[in-house]
Amino acid sequence: MTETYKIPSAQRTGRLAAVTFDDARLAQDLAVMDRLPYFDSYSDFAFGRAQRGAMLWNSDGTLKTSLISDYPGSAQPTEHGRALPYVSELITALFRIEYLKFARLLVLPPGCVMVPHRDYLELDKDMIRIHLPLRTSERCFSSQGDRVFHMRAGEMWFLDASRTHTVASFWDVERIHLTCDFVAGSVQDVLMTPAEWVPGVPAENVVERRPLLAEESEALLGLAHLIDLNNYRDIMAMLTKLHFGADIQADDIFVWMKKIAAASGRPEVLERVTQEADYYLVHR
């Protein structure tokens, strides 16, 4: 197996391929998914209702292993993975299992918005993360850097999770993605069928956002009069939601939070915001 490595900077988030689903078989698996018990290991990453997960493949095939980590060898199916025959068939048909470390269902409940963050910070090496949306809507959004975009059902995506990203659901149904993490030499190495793709979000997936108005900037800075240790997360949630409709980069949300906290004259708030920026974006 190829050694772990840092993903080259030229490889960025992009759509890899289209997957044609067997709708009847997928519907059967989705019905099972709606009854599965899910873990909630990343509740501090969410505003409001937290994203939940179900482990399908992992290091030991048990449900107790739910946190992403590196380990020797390849993944083994769990009882949840075995309960979803069509999804398991997709995994083995689409990917080279010898490189697979984790396969999970990630469920985004209605109203969930995630804190802008970077993944793999706790690992020595980055992994390769592939998303395959199974159930989603145009009311569900992903973002990275200066792009807000849709990952649509049946589209396979490489997500450069080492870069700042976030997601939001303004849908009234739970969004479900299959996500797989690999250790390999390149994105192409993990695919059973090589995909011809260009890094970057295709124009047809990009969500057009309006410019941030000058009066909005003033109003945001005016929140310095209100911010305290009890409500700073509410203000960060509002900023993150605004990011999906206005031209605020995901990387800049903590920049805004630090400006607001600094202008408040409350050093304890600035210290807390700085600590959280370090946790979500730098190391944990």
Secondary structure as GFF3:
##gff-version 3
##sequence-region A 1 284
A	DSSP	beta_strand	14	18	.	.	.	ID=ss1
A	DSSP	alpha_helix	23	33	.	.	.	ID=ss2
A	DSSP	three_ten_helix	43	45	.	.	.	ID=ss3
A	DSSP	beta_strand	46	47	.	.	.	ID=ss4
A	DSSP	beta_strand	52	58	.	.	.	ID=ss5
A	DSSP	beta_strand	76	77	.	.	.	ID=ss6
A	DSSP	alpha_helix	79	82	.	.	.	ID=ss7
A	DSSP	alpha_helix	85	94	.	.	.	ID=ss8
A	DSSP	three_ten_helix	97	99	.	.	.	ID=ss9
A	DSSP	beta_strand	100	108	.	.	.	ID=ss10
A	DSSP	beta_strand	113	114	.	.	.	ID=ss11
A	DSSP	beta_strand	128	135	.	.	.	ID=ss12
A	DSSP	beta_strand	140	144	.	.	.	ID=ss13
A	DSSP	beta_strand	147	149	.	.	.	ID=ss14
A	DSSP	beta_strand	155	159	.	.	.	ID=ss15
A	DSSP	beta_strand	165	169	.	.	.	ID=ss16
A	DSSP	beta_strand	175	182	.	.	.	ID=ss17
A	DSSP	three_ten_helix	188	190	.	.	.	ID=ss18
A	DSSP	three_ten_helix	203	205	.	.	.	ID=ss19
A	DSSP	alpha_helix	214	222	.	.	.	ID=ss20
A	DSSP	three_ten_helix	223	225	.	.	.	ID=ss21
A	DSSP	alpha_helix	232	243	.	.	.	ID=ss22
A	DSSP	three_ten_helix	250	252	.	.	.	ID=ss23
A	DSSP	alpha_helix	253	264	.	.	.	ID=ss24
A	DSSP	alpha_helix	267	281	.	.	.	ID=ss25
###
